């Protein structure tokens, strides 16, 4: 693996960790009745609606969809696109 590829992988892992940390924070605050996580779901939905065409179908869209779905408790039996992408990324390491 080249130095650039290693740095890219580290960046991806850091970004995935930040996304996961945000969900944990939202879930925890929701459980303690500090906030209603459906407000976050609507915010992620609005972000999806305004997403630039060049980001459609990419990881940004997948992460926003995953965050929206998690805040709406829409976890299906199958992995979301973001979870599938992260699983494949982790399998390579």
N, CA, C and O atoms as a DFTB+ gen file, in Angstrom:
372 C
 N C O
     1  1       0.854      -1.169       0.000
     2  2       0.000       0.000       0.000
     3  2       0.901       1.233       0.000
     4  3       1.869       1.309       0.757
     5  1       0.575       2.180      -0.843
     6  2       1.367       3.401      -0.921
     7  2       1.047       4.302       0.267
     8  3       0.060       4.104       0.976
     9  1       1.898       5.284       0.459
    10  2       1.690       6.217       1.568
    11  2       0.367       6.959       1.402
    12  3      -0.381       7.127       2.365
    13  1       0.076       7.408       0.160
    14  2      -1.179       8.129      -0.097
    15  2      -2.395       7.243       0.164
    16  3      -3.392       7.690       0.731
    17  1      -2.299       5.986      -0.255
    18  2      -3.413       5.063      -0.030
    19  2      -3.612       4.834       1.465
    20  3      -4.747       4.762       1.936
    21  1      -2.533       4.723       2.200
    22  2      -2.631       4.539       3.649
    23  2      -3.259       5.743       4.326
    24  3      -4.074       5.598       5.236
    25  1      -2.877       6.932       3.880
    26  2      -3.469       8.145       4.442
    27  2      -4.951       8.242       4.097
    28  3      -5.760       8.669       4.920
    29  1      -5.298       7.845       2.880
    30  2      -6.696       7.863       2.465
    31  2      -7.517       6.894       3.316
    32  3      -8.611       7.234       3.767
    33  1      -6.992       5.696       3.532
    34  2      -7.694       4.704       4.358
    35  2      -7.879       5.227       5.784
    36  3      -8.938       5.042       6.383
    37  1      -6.853       5.874       6.321
    38  2      -6.953       6.432       7.670
    39  2      -8.015       7.522       7.728
    40  3      -8.768       7.609       8.698
    41  1      -8.075       8.347       6.696
    42  2      -9.088       9.393       6.636
    43  2     -10.489       8.791       6.574
    44  3     -11.395       9.254       7.268
    45  1     -10.671       7.769       5.753
    46  2     -11.979       7.117       5.655
    47  2     -12.407       6.521       6.986
    48  3     -13.566       6.639       7.384
    49  1     -11.477       5.887       7.667
    50  2     -11.800       5.298       8.968
    51  2     -12.173       6.381       9.972
    52  3     -13.092       6.200      10.770
    53  1     -11.464       7.505       9.934
    54  2     -11.778       8.604      10.843
    55  2     -13.164       9.171      10.554
    56  3     -13.928       9.441      11.480
    57  1     -13.491       9.350       9.283
    58  2     -14.814       9.875       8.917
    59  2     -15.929       8.905       9.311
    60  3     -16.983       9.326       9.790
    61  1     -15.698       7.627       9.112
    62  2     -16.697       6.629       9.511
    63  2     -16.893       6.656      11.026
    64  3     -18.015       6.533      11.518
    65  1     -15.802       6.815      11.751
    66  2     -15.894       6.911      13.209
    67  2     -16.665       8.134      13.661
    68  3     -17.443       8.068      14.613
    69  1     -16.451       9.261      12.974
    70  2     -17.188      10.480      13.315
    71  2     -18.680      10.322      13.051
    72  3     -19.504      10.771      13.847
    73  1     -19.028       9.689      11.942
    74  2     -20.447       9.459      11.640
    75  2     -21.074       8.560      12.705
    76  3     -22.190       8.814      13.158
    77  1     -20.359       7.515      13.100
    78  2     -20.872       6.606      14.131
    79  2     -21.016       7.331      15.466
    80  3     -21.993       7.122      16.185
    81  1     -20.052       8.177      15.796
    82  2     -20.118       8.924      17.054
    83  2     -21.325       9.849      17.080
    84  3     -21.955      10.018      18.124
    85  1     -21.653      10.450      15.937
    86  2     -22.828      11.323      15.874
    87  2     -24.108      10.546      16.152
    88  3     -24.994      11.036      16.852
    89  1     -24.204       9.362      15.618
    90  2     -25.399       8.552      15.856
    91  2     -25.496       8.164      17.324
    92  3     -26.578       8.211      17.909
    93  1     -24.380       7.784      17.921
    94  2     -24.384       7.430      19.341
    95  2     -24.829       8.627      20.177
    96  3     -25.608       8.476      21.118
    97  1     -24.336       9.808      19.833
    98  2     -24.706      11.020      20.559
    99  2     -26.201      11.294      20.421
   100  3     -26.873      11.564      21.417
   101  1     -26.723      11.230      19.215
   102  2     -28.149      11.476      18.994
   103  2     -28.989      10.444      19.740
   104  3     -29.969      10.799      20.395
   105  1     -28.611       9.169      19.645
   106  2     -29.364       8.109      20.328
   107  2     -29.351       8.315      21.840
   108  3     -30.384       8.163      22.493
   109  1     -28.199       8.658      22.400
   110  2     -28.079       8.850      23.847
   111  2     -28.926      10.031      24.312
   112  3     -29.648       9.932      25.304
   113  1     -28.836      11.142      23.595
   114  2     -29.633      12.309      23.971
   115  2     -31.125      12.035      23.818
   116  3     -31.933      12.547      24.593
   117  1     -31.488      11.238      22.831
   118  2     -32.897      10.866      22.654
   119  2     -33.362       9.986      23.817
   120  3     -34.448      10.192      24.360
   121  1     -32.547       9.015      24.193
   122  2     -32.916       8.120      25.301
   123  2     -33.090       8.874      26.616
   124  3     -33.914       8.502      27.451
   125  1     -32.304       9.941      26.793
   126  2     -32.408      10.745      28.011
   127  2     -33.428      11.876      27.879
   128  3     -33.521      12.752      28.739
   129  1     -34.181      11.838      26.794
   130  2     -35.256      12.799      26.518
   131  2     -34.769      14.247      26.484
   132  3     -35.482      15.172      26.873
   133  1     -33.529      14.418      26.006
   134  2     -32.991      15.760      25.818
   135  2     -33.442      16.308      24.469
   136  3     -33.659      17.511      24.324
   137  1     -33.583      15.427      23.486
   138  2     -34.011      15.834      22.152
   139  2     -34.831      14.727      21.515
   140  3     -34.819      13.578      21.957
   141  1     -35.528      15.099      20.484
   142  2     -36.304      14.138      19.705
   143  2     -35.533      13.873      18.418
   144  3     -35.339      14.775      17.603
   145  1     -35.102      12.649      18.247
   146  2     -34.239      12.349      17.097
   147  2     -34.952      12.453      15.757
   148  3     -34.293      12.476      14.718
   149  1     -36.276      12.517      15.752
   150  2     -36.954      12.692      14.466
   151  2     -36.641      14.054      13.847
   152  3     -36.707      14.212      12.628
   153  1     -36.299      15.044      14.691
   154  2     -35.883      16.344      14.147
   155  2     -34.614      16.186      13.319
   156  3     -34.458      16.827      12.280
   157  1     -33.708      15.328      13.785
   158  2     -32.484      15.066      13.031
   159  2     -32.803      14.329      11.738
   160  3     -32.187      14.587      10.704
   161  1     -33.765      13.411      11.795
   162  2     -34.147      12.679      10.589
   163  2     -34.644      13.642       9.521
   164  3     -34.300      13.508       8.347
   165  1     -35.453      14.614       9.930
   166  2     -35.960      15.595       8.966
   167  2     -34.827      16.467       8.434
   168  3     -34.824      16.824       7.256
   169  1     -33.871      16.812       9.286
   170  2     -32.729      17.619       8.840
   171  2     -31.887      16.842       7.826
   172  3     -31.458      17.402       6.817
   173  1     -31.651      15.559       8.092
   174  2     -30.896      14.744       7.132
   175  2     -31.673      14.595       5.833
   176  3     -31.083      14.575       4.753
   177  1     -33.001      14.490       5.932
   178  2     -33.826      14.422       4.727
   179  2     -33.736      15.691       3.897
   180  3     -33.662      15.633       2.670
   181  1     -33.741      16.844       4.573
   182  2     -33.605      18.114       3.848
   183  2     -32.235      18.214       3.191
   184  3     -32.108      18.721       2.077
   185  1     -31.204      17.723       3.893
   186  2     -29.856      17.727       3.311
   187  2     -29.820      16.848       2.058
   188  3     -29.167      17.192       1.072
   189  1     -30.523      15.713       2.100
   190  2     -30.597      14.846       0.918
   191  2     -31.310      15.547      -0.233
   192  3     -30.887      15.460      -1.386
   193  1     -32.397      16.242       0.096
   194  2     -33.152      16.945      -0.948
   195  2     -32.300      17.995      -1.649
   196  3     -32.447      18.211      -2.852
   197  1     -31.412      18.648      -0.906
   198  2     -30.589      19.708      -1.479
   199  2     -29.209      19.268      -1.927
   200  3     -28.358      20.100      -2.240
   201  1     -28.985      17.959      -1.959
   202  2     -27.669      17.435      -2.311
   203  2     -27.339      17.725      -3.774
   204  3     -28.153      17.485      -4.666
   205  1     -26.155      18.235      -4.003
   206  2     -25.713      18.566      -5.358
   207  2     -25.651      17.304      -6.222
   208  3     -25.353      16.224      -5.713
   209  1     -25.926      17.428      -7.502
   210  2     -25.932      16.263      -8.401
   211  2     -24.632      15.464      -8.382
   212  3     -24.654      14.240      -8.509
   213  1     -23.502      16.148      -8.224
   214  2     -22.224      15.420      -8.244
   215  2     -22.033      14.523      -7.018
   216  3     -21.148      13.667      -7.007
   217  1     -22.864      14.718      -5.983
   218  2     -22.756      13.878      -4.788
   219  2     -23.812      12.778      -4.754
   220  3     -23.800      11.929      -3.863
   221  1     -24.717      12.793      -5.716
   222  2     -25.748      11.743      -5.768
   223  2     -25.099      10.402      -6.112
   224  3     -24.250      10.315      -6.999
   225  1     -25.509       9.376      -5.402
   226  2     -24.977       8.041      -5.654
   227  2     -23.635       7.787      -4.995
   228  3     -23.119       6.670      -5.051
   229  1     -23.068       8.798      -4.376
   230  2     -21.773       8.648      -3.715
   231  2     -21.927       8.379      -2.227
   232  3     -23.030       8.183      -1.719
   233  1     -20.802       8.377      -1.554
   234  2     -20.790       8.058      -0.136
   235  2     -21.532       9.095       0.690
   236  3     -22.141       8.749       1.703
   237  1     -21.496      10.368       0.279
   238  2     -22.205      11.410       1.030
   239  2     -23.701      11.096       1.079
   240  3     -24.331      11.189       2.133
   241  1     -24.254      10.728      -0.062
   242  2     -25.679      10.393      -0.097
   243  2     -25.969       9.159       0.755
   244  3     -26.959       9.128       1.486
   245  1     -25.119       8.156       0.666
   246  2     -25.333       6.932       1.445
   247  2     -25.297       7.205       2.947
   248  3     -26.117       6.676       3.697
   249  1     -24.357       8.023       3.380
   250  2     -24.245       8.333       4.811
   251  2     -25.462       9.138       5.273
   252  3     -26.021       8.852       6.331
   253  1     -25.875      10.134       4.497
   254  2     -27.053      10.917       4.877
   255  2     -28.299      10.035       4.957
   256  3     -29.106      10.181       5.875
   257  1     -28.456       9.126       4.003
   258  2     -29.608       8.207       4.046
   259  2     -29.554       7.316       5.289
   260  3     -30.569       7.088       5.947
   261  1     -28.365       6.820       5.597
   262  2     -28.207       5.958       6.767
   263  2     -28.527       6.726       8.048
   264  3     -29.230       6.216       8.920
   265  1     -28.012       7.949       8.163
   266  2     -28.290       8.754       9.349
   267  2     -29.782       9.056       9.464
   268  3     -30.352       8.961      10.550
   269  1     -30.412       9.419       8.355
   270  2     -31.852       9.690       8.361
   271  2     -32.632       8.451       8.801
   272  3     -33.511       8.529       9.659
   273  1     -32.298       7.311       8.202
   274  2     -33.021       6.074       8.510
   275  2     -32.838       5.656       9.962
   276  3     -33.783       5.195      10.601
   277  1     -31.635       5.814      10.482
   278  2     -31.395       5.450      11.879
   279  2     -32.188       6.344      12.830
   280  3     -32.706       5.877      13.845
   281  1     -32.279       7.615      12.498
   282  2     -33.034       8.528      13.348
   283  2     -34.534       8.268      13.265
   284  3     -35.282       8.652      14.164
   285  1     -34.971       7.625      12.201
   286  2     -36.387       7.285      12.050
   287  2     -36.654       5.827      12.435
   288  3     -37.768       5.329      12.266
   289  1     -35.629       5.149      12.952
   290  2     -35.755       3.739      13.339
   291  2     -36.183       2.864      12.169
   292  3     -37.038       1.992      12.323
   293  1     -35.592       3.095      10.999
   294  2     -35.939       2.339       9.798
   295  2     -34.890       1.280       9.471
   296  3     -34.611       1.028       8.299
   297  1     -34.327       0.678      10.459
   298  2     -33.310      -0.336      10.201
   299  2     -33.979      -1.595       9.661
   300  3     -34.811      -2.210      10.329
   301  1     -33.607      -1.957       8.467
   302  2     -34.154      -3.163       7.859
   303  2     -33.283      -4.362       8.204
   304  3     -32.312      -4.246       8.952
   305  1     -33.636      -5.490       7.661
   306  2     -32.849      -6.692       7.900
   307  2     -31.498      -6.651       7.211
   308  3     -30.534      -7.239       7.702
   309  1     -31.416      -5.965       6.082
   310  2     -30.158      -5.900       5.336
   311  2     -29.368      -4.662       5.753
   312  3     -29.921      -3.694       6.275
   313  1     -28.057      -4.722       5.507
   314  2     -27.205      -3.571       5.779
   315  2     -27.583      -2.418       4.873
   316  3     -27.968      -2.625       3.723
   317  1     -27.474      -1.196       5.393
   318  2     -27.664      -0.033       4.542
   319  2     -26.470       0.072       3.601
   320  3     -25.470      -0.624       3.777
   321  1     -26.579       0.935       2.611
   322  2     -25.463       1.127       1.683
   323  2     -24.209       1.556       2.422
   324  3     -23.111       1.087       2.119
   325  1     -24.372       2.452       3.398
   326  2     -23.210       2.928       4.149
   327  2     -22.605       1.806       4.983
   328  3     -21.383       1.684       5.057
   329  1     -23.443       0.986       5.609
   330  2     -22.932      -0.127       6.399
   331  2     -22.218      -1.142       5.513
   332  3     -21.177      -1.677       5.893
   333  1     -22.768      -1.404       4.351
   334  2     -22.144      -2.327       3.407
   335  2     -20.789      -1.803       2.953
   336  3     -19.821      -2.559       2.885
   337  1     -20.716      -0.509       2.642
   338  2     -19.462       0.108       2.218
   339  2     -18.426       0.016       3.326
   340  3     -17.269      -0.316       3.069
   341  1     -18.838       0.312       4.575
   342  2     -17.915       0.268       5.699
   343  2     -17.455      -1.166       5.951
   344  3     -16.281      -1.390       6.244
   345  1     -18.359      -2.139       5.842
   346  2     -17.985      -3.535       6.043
   347  2     -16.929      -3.957       5.032
   348  3     -15.956      -4.621       5.390
   349  1     -17.116      -3.576       3.769
   350  2     -16.135      -3.918       2.734
   351  2     -14.793      -3.230       2.986
   352  3     -13.733      -3.814       2.765
   353  1     -14.856      -1.989       3.447
   354  2     -13.631      -1.261       3.752
   355  2     -12.861      -1.957       4.865
   356  3     -11.643      -2.117       4.776
   357  1     -13.557      -2.365       5.898
   358  2     -12.904      -3.012       7.024
   359  2     -12.383      -4.404       6.676
   360  3     -11.396      -4.856       7.255
   361  1     -13.028      -5.080       5.748
   362  2     -12.555      -6.393       5.313
   363  2     -11.199      -6.292       4.608
   364  3     -10.405      -7.231       4.656
   365  1     -10.938      -5.173       3.964
   366  2      -9.680      -4.988       3.234
   367  2      -8.499      -4.767       4.178
   368  3      -7.349      -4.989       3.800
   369  1      -8.783      -4.333       5.398
   370  2      -7.684      -4.036       6.331
   371  2      -7.308      -5.231       7.137
   372  3      -6.403      -5.156       7.968
